[in-house]
Amino acid sequence: MIKINGSDFRDPLALKCLYISLVRSLLEYAPLIWNHKSVGHNDQLDKVQNKALRFLCHKGNIQRTSHSGYDNNLKLLNLESLNVWRHLSYNTFLTKLLNNEIDDPFLLSQLNFKVNSHYTRNNHSFYIPHSSEKFTSYDPINILMSSGNS
């Protein structure tokens, strides 16, 4: 998509804007619902982003060392990795929910606040119920609480 729409552009800033609006917006879509716990899925998304970043560096004449890693391309274009962005979006959503910027009493009632009766080293704010079922780790509420604890 970026190769077709960005073929006439040479300006790195314009290419970056095209990338963010056309490609990255799809990769970042609904991270809380479309959670990628699987390493394979995360690797596939990172490959898509890395390929687009290499194209941006090439078209925008941004100097990079050959076979430079994914992180170097992100730094050159001043972007975060998808995992970092996903974690930030979870924390932003949780903060807005707790500060009543998102008015959803039901969702707020689903959060399990952890109140310690005495001082412990464990400073987690949320209690995440343990379950032997794997699907509970994909529950958006558990993802939010886990992100808030980290």
Backbone as JSON, one array per atom type, in Angstrom:
{
  "sequence": "MIKINGSDFRDPLALKCLYISLVRSLLEYAPLIWNHKSVGHNDQLDKVQNKALRFLCHKGNIQRTSHSGYDNNLKLLNLESLNVWRHLSYNTFLTKLLNNEIDDPFLLSQLNFKVNSHYTRNNHSFYIPHSSEKFTSYDPINILMSSGNS",
  "N": [[0.82, -1.18, 0.0], [1.9, 1.27, 0.85], [4.0, 1.42, -0.92], [2.76, 1.76, -3.37], [1.17, 4.11, -3.04], [3.12, 5.88, -2.16], [5.04, 6.14, -4.11], [5.77, 8.38, -5.62], [6.81, 10.16, -3.83], [9.53, 11.75, -2.1], [10.27, 13.07, 0.12], [11.18, 12.55, 3.42], [9.55, 13.13, 5.69], [6.96, 13.35, 4.6], [6.67, 10.75, 3.61], [6.78, 9.34, 6.01], [4.43, 10.28, 7.22], [2.55, 9.22, 5.42], [3.04, 6.5, 5.84], [2.32, 6.22, 8.57], [-0.4, 6.88, 8.47], [-1.49, 5.09, 6.56], [-0.42, 2.46, 6.89], [0.58, 1.9, 9.54], [-1.63, 2.59, 11.09], [-3.36, 0.5, 10.58], [-1.92, -1.65, 11.62], [-1.98, -1.0, 14.28], [-4.57, -1.2, 15.04], [-7.27, -1.41, 17.26], [-5.93, -2.57, 19.72], [-6.52, -3.61, 22.24], [-8.68, -5.31, 21.94], [-7.94, -6.88, 19.76], [-5.71, -8.58, 20.59], [-2.34, -9.51, 20.54], [-0.95, -11.99, 21.7], [0.47, -14.13, 20.89], [3.68, -15.07, 19.88], [4.34, -15.56, 17.24], [2.39, -14.1, 15.79], [3.04, -11.49, 16.59], [5.63, -11.32, 15.53], [5.06, -11.44, 12.79], [3.64, -9.03, 12.43], [5.66, -7.23, 13.15], [7.47, -7.74, 11.08], [6.07, -6.74, 8.88], [6.01, -4.04, 9.57], [8.79, -3.5, 9.69], [9.58, -3.95, 7.05], [8.2, -1.9, 5.75], [9.46, 0.28, 6.99], [12.1, 0.01, 6.08], [11.65, 0.53, 3.38], [10.8, 3.21, 3.57], [13.16, 4.44, 4.5], [14.81, 3.96, 2.31], [13.44, 5.26, 0.13], [13.29, 7.87, 1.13], [15.9, 8.63, 1.23], [17.3, 8.22, 3.63], [20.04, 7.68, 5.54], [21.22, 4.58, 6.48], [22.79, 1.79, 8.04], [23.56, -1.11, 6.17], [21.58, -4.02, 6.52], [20.82, -3.26, 9.02], [19.24, -3.36, 12.2], [15.79, -3.72, 13.21], [15.17, -2.02, 15.36], [16.99, 0.08, 14.97], [16.0, 1.25, 12.62], [13.56, 2.18, 13.58], [14.46, 4.12, 15.41], [15.73, 5.92, 13.68], [13.55, 7.0, 12.34], [12.12, 8.04, 14.4], [10.11, 6.57, 15.84], [8.06, 4.29, 17.82], [8.31, 0.83, 18.81], [5.89, -1.68, 17.88], [5.08, -3.23, 20.06], [5.77, -1.62, 22.26], [4.14, 0.58, 21.69], [1.63, -0.63, 21.9], [1.55, -1.34, 24.62], [1.64, 1.23, 25.74], [-0.8, 2.22, 24.8], [-2.61, 0.58, 26.16], [-2.13, 1.4, 28.81], [-2.84, 4.11, 28.6], [-5.57, 3.9, 28.02], [-6.46, 2.64, 30.37], [-5.79, 4.6, 32.29], [-7.45, 6.71, 31.46], [-9.91, 5.5, 31.9], [-9.87, 5.13, 34.69], [-9.72, 7.8, 35.52], [-12.16, 8.73, 34.88], [-12.52, 9.77, 32.34], [-13.31, 8.19, 30.36], [-16.45, 7.16, 30.34], [-17.67, 4.57, 31.71], [-19.25, 2.71, 33.7], [-19.72, -0.05, 34.02], [-17.45, -1.34, 32.92], [-15.5, -0.28, 34.58], [-16.3, -1.43, 36.97], [-15.48, -4.01, 36.59], [-12.8, -4.14, 37.08], [-10.37, -5.39, 39.29], [-9.41, -4.18, 42.12], [-6.54, -4.17, 44.16], [-6.06, -4.33, 47.52], [-3.85, -4.07, 50.02], [-3.56, -5.39, 53.27], [-1.46, -4.96, 54.9], [1.94, -3.69, 54.76], [3.67, -4.73, 51.93], [6.15, -6.02, 49.65], [5.1, -6.32, 47.19], [3.69, -4.26, 44.97], [1.51, -4.13, 43.3], [-1.36, -2.82, 41.71], [-3.66, -4.06, 40.94], [-5.58, -7.03, 41.26], [-5.26, -10.03, 39.67], [-7.16, -12.66, 38.85], [-6.17, -16.05, 39.14], [-6.16, -18.55, 36.68], [-6.53, -21.74, 35.22], [-7.24, -21.91, 32.66], [-6.34, -21.02, 29.42], [-7.53, -19.11, 27.81], [-8.37, -17.02, 29.41], [-6.26, -15.29, 29.7], [-6.41, -13.73, 27.5], [-8.47, -12.05, 27.92], [-9.79, -8.82, 27.74], [-10.04, -7.2, 30.07], [-8.31, -8.45, 31.91], [-5.93, -8.07, 30.52], [-5.72, -5.27, 30.6], [-5.48, -4.88, 33.42], [-3.13, -6.3, 33.94], [-1.32, -4.82, 32.44], [-1.5, -2.43, 33.83], [-0.32, -3.2, 36.21], [2.31, -3.53, 35.55]],
  "CA": [[0.0, 0.0, 0.0], [2.76, 2.44, 0.92], [4.82, 1.47, -2.13], [1.93, 2.29, -4.46], [0.79, 5.5, -2.77], [4.27, 6.71, -1.87], [6.07, 6.0, -5.14], [6.19, 9.69, -6.14], [7.32, 10.99, -2.74], [10.93, 11.62, -1.71], [10.42, 13.74, 1.4], [11.03, 11.57, 4.51], [8.42, 13.46, 6.56], [5.74, 12.98, 3.89], [6.61, 9.29, 3.59], [6.45, 8.9, 7.36], [3.0, 10.56, 7.41], [1.83, 8.21, 4.65], [3.19, 5.22, 6.54], [1.52, 6.23, 9.81], [-1.84, 6.9, 8.18], [-1.95, 3.97, 5.74], [0.04, 1.14, 7.33], [0.65, 1.74, 11.0], [-2.97, 2.65, 11.66], [-3.92, -0.85, 10.48], [-1.19, -2.52, 12.55], [-2.3, -0.6, 15.65], [-6.03, -1.17, 15.19], [-7.93, -2.05, 18.4], [-4.99, -3.51, 20.35], [-7.09, -4.26, 23.42], [-9.56, -6.38, 21.48], [-7.17, -7.72, 18.86], [-4.47, -8.73, 21.34], [-1.41, -10.44, 19.9], [-0.1, -12.65, 22.7], [1.28, -15.12, 20.2], [4.94, -14.55, 19.37], [4.27, -15.64, 15.79], [1.62, -12.96, 15.29], [3.84, -10.29, 16.81], [6.73, -11.33, 14.56], [4.51, -11.1, 11.47], [3.37, -7.59, 12.42], [6.95, -6.54, 13.15], [8.04, -7.87, 9.74], [5.37, -5.78, 8.02], [6.49, -2.7, 9.92], [10.2, -3.38, 9.32], [9.65, -3.83, 5.59], [7.77, -0.54, 5.42], [10.49, 1.21, 7.45], [13.22, -0.07, 5.13], [11.21, 1.24, 2.18], [10.83, 4.64, 3.88], [14.56, 4.86, 4.54], [15.32, 3.92, 0.94], [12.81, 6.3, -0.68], [13.57, 9.18, 1.7], [17.36, 8.79, 1.29], [17.75, 8.23, 5.02], [21.21, 6.8, 5.6], [21.23, 3.54, 7.51], [23.73, 0.74, 7.7], [22.87, -2.25, 5.57], [21.19, -5.07, 7.46], [20.62, -2.73, 10.38], [18.08, -3.97, 12.83], [14.47, -3.1, 13.29], [15.22, -0.93, 16.33], [17.7, 1.21, 14.36], [15.07, 1.91, 11.7], [12.59, 2.91, 14.4], [15.12, 5.31, 15.96], [15.96, 6.87, 12.59], [12.28, 7.65, 11.99], [11.53, 8.53, 15.64], [8.89, 5.8, 16.1], [8.17, 3.24, 18.82], [7.95, -0.49, 18.32], [4.47, -1.97, 18.05], [4.86, -3.71, 21.43], [5.8, -0.45, 23.14], [2.93, 1.35, 21.42], [0.49, -1.38, 22.43], [1.59, -1.19, 26.07], [1.26, 2.62, 26.02], [-2.24, 2.39, 24.55], [-3.31, -0.06, 27.27], [-2.01, 2.27, 29.98], [-3.63, 5.31, 28.34], [-6.98, 3.55, 28.18], [-6.69, 2.39, 31.8], [-5.74, 5.9, 32.97], [-8.69, 7.44, 31.13], [-11.02, 4.82, 32.57], [-9.78, 5.43, 36.13], [-9.95, 9.23, 35.72], [-13.52, 8.99, 34.43], [-12.56, 10.38, 31.02], [-14.14, 7.21, 29.66], [-17.55, 6.94, 31.27], [-18.19, 3.22, 31.56], [-19.3, 2.12, 35.04], [-19.62, -1.51, 33.97], [-16.05, -1.7, 32.71], [-14.8, 0.09, 35.81], [-16.65, -2.41, 38.0], [-14.81, -5.28, 36.29], [-11.42, -4.07, 37.56], [-10.17, -5.94, 40.63], [-8.4, -3.41, 42.84], [-5.87, -4.94, 45.2], [-5.81, -3.53, 48.72], [-3.06, -4.85, 50.97], [-3.86, -5.08, 54.67], [-0.2, -4.54, 55.51], [2.96, -3.36, 53.77], [4.39, -5.82, 51.28], [6.95, -5.57, 48.52], [4.27, -6.38, 46.0], [2.96, -3.0, 44.88], [0.56, -4.18, 42.2], [-2.62, -2.14, 42.0], [-4.8, -4.89, 40.55], [-5.53, -8.47, 41.5], [-5.67, -10.78, 38.49], [-7.47, -14.03, 39.3], [-5.45, -17.11, 38.45], [-7.02, -19.55, 36.05], [-5.78, -22.71, 34.42], [-7.7, -21.76, 31.28], [-5.48, -20.1, 28.69], [-8.28, -18.03, 27.17], [-8.55, -15.88, 30.31], [-5.17, -14.33, 29.51], [-6.78, -12.88, 26.37], [-9.58, -11.2, 28.34], [-9.34, -7.42, 27.75], [-9.93, -6.68, 31.44], [-7.06, -8.98, 32.47], [-4.83, -7.4, 29.82], [-5.62, -3.93, 31.18], [-4.97, -4.95, 34.78], [-1.74, -6.73, 33.85], [-0.56, -3.66, 31.97], [-1.45, -1.47, 34.94], [0.58, -3.72, 37.24], [3.72, -3.52, 35.12]],
  "C": [[0.87, 1.26, 0.0], [3.63, 2.56, -0.33], [4.04, 2.06, -3.29], [1.64, 3.77, -4.23], [1.98, 6.42, -2.55], [5.34, 6.69, -2.93], [6.58, 7.33, -5.66], [6.81, 10.59, -5.07], [8.79, 10.7, -2.48], [11.17, 12.22, -0.32], [10.19, 12.74, 2.53], [9.83, 11.84, 5.42], [7.09, 13.09, 5.9], [5.57, 11.47, 3.84], [6.24, 8.73, 4.96], [4.96, 9.13, 7.64], [2.14, 9.55, 6.65], [1.87, 6.86, 5.35], [2.29, 5.16, 7.77], [0.04, 6.16, 9.49], [-2.32, 5.66, 7.43], [-1.6, 2.6, 6.31], [-0.05, 0.99, 8.84], [-0.73, 1.78, 11.65], [-3.66, 1.29, 11.6], [-3.24, -1.81, 11.46], [-1.56, -2.24, 14.0], [-3.79, -0.69, 15.95], [-6.49, -2.0, 16.38], [-7.03, -3.03, 19.14], [-5.57, -4.24, 21.56], [-7.98, -5.43, 23.04], [-8.77, -7.38, 20.64], [-5.78, -7.9, 19.47], [-3.6, -9.81, 20.71], [-0.47, -11.02, 20.94], [0.86, -13.63, 22.03], [2.54, -14.46, 19.63], [4.93, -14.54, 17.84], [3.51, -14.48, 15.18], [2.39, -11.66, 15.45], [4.98, -10.2, 15.81], [6.24, -10.95, 13.17], [4.22, -9.6, 11.38], [4.66, -6.79, 12.39], [7.62, -6.62, 11.78], [7.39, -6.9, 8.77], [5.89, -4.37, 8.29], [7.94, -2.52, 9.48], [10.36, -3.22, 7.81], [9.25, -2.43, 5.15], [8.83, 0.48, 5.84], [11.71, 1.19, 6.54], [12.88, 0.68, 3.84], [11.26, 2.76, 2.41], [12.25, 5.18, 3.89], [15.14, 4.93, 3.13], [14.76, 5.08, 0.11], [13.15, 7.7, -0.17], [15.04, 9.5, 1.8], [17.86, 8.99, 2.72], [18.87, 7.21, 5.13], [21.08, 5.84, 6.77], [22.24, 2.49, 7.08], [22.96, -0.45, 7.13], [22.68, -3.34, 6.62], [21.08, -4.56, 8.9], [19.31, -3.27, 10.92], [16.84, -3.1, 12.81], [14.49, -1.89, 14.22], [15.94, 0.3, 15.77], [16.79, 1.98, 13.41], [14.03, 2.72, 12.46], [13.21, 4.2, 14.94], [15.34, 6.36, 14.88], [14.7, 7.65, 12.25], [11.52, 8.15, 13.21], [10.16, 7.9, 15.89], [9.14, 4.79, 17.21], [7.84, 1.9, 18.17], [6.46, -0.72, 18.58], [4.17, -2.46, 19.47], [4.85, -2.55, 22.43], [4.53, 0.37, 22.95], [1.7, 0.68, 22.02], [0.41, -1.22, 23.95], [1.17, 0.23, 26.47], [-0.24, 2.83, 25.82], [-3.07, 1.73, 25.65], [-3.3, 0.86, 28.49], [-2.81, 3.56, 29.81], [-5.11, 5.03, 28.55], [-7.32, 3.35, 29.65], [-6.71, 3.7, 32.59], [-7.01, 6.7, 32.71], [-9.9, 6.81, 31.8], [-11.03, 5.16, 34.06], [-10.05, 6.89, 36.44], [-11.32, 9.68, 35.23], [-13.58, 9.82, 33.14], [-13.29, 9.46, 30.05], [-15.22, 6.82, 30.65], [-18.16, 5.57, 30.99], [-18.18, 2.53, 32.92], [-19.17, 0.6, 35.03], [-18.17, -1.95, 33.84], [-15.23, -1.39, 33.96], [-15.09, -0.92, 36.92], [-15.98, -3.76, 37.79], [-13.36, -5.3, 36.77], [-11.35, -4.57, 39.0], [-9.05, -5.18, 41.33], [-7.84, -4.25, 43.98], [-5.55, -4.0, 46.36], [-5.09, -4.42, 49.71], [-3.41, -4.43, 52.39], [-2.61, -4.65, 55.43], [0.82, -4.32, 54.4], [3.62, -4.63, 53.23], [5.23, -5.24, 50.16], [6.15, -5.55, 47.23], [3.41, -5.12, 45.95], [2.01, -2.98, 43.69], [-0.76, -3.55, 42.63], [-3.84, -3.02, 41.77], [-4.53, -6.36, 40.86], [-6.07, -9.17, 40.25], [-5.92, -12.22, 38.93], [-6.71, -15.06, 38.46], [-6.45, -18.11, 37.88], [-6.15, -20.49, 35.24], [-6.18, -22.64, 32.96], [-6.88, -20.69, 30.57], [-6.25, -18.9, 28.15], [-8.48, -16.83, 28.09], [-7.42, -14.86, 30.18], [-5.45, -13.38, 28.35], [-7.94, -11.95, 26.71], [-9.1, -9.75, 28.41], [-9.18, -6.82, 29.14], [-8.63, -7.16, 32.08], [-5.85, -8.34, 31.81], [-4.62, -6.01, 30.39], [-5.0, -3.96, 32.58], [-3.5, -5.37, 34.79], [-0.84, -5.58, 33.41], [-0.43, -2.61, 33.07], [-0.52, -1.9, 36.05], [2.04, -3.61, 36.84], [4.27, -2.13, 34.99]]
}
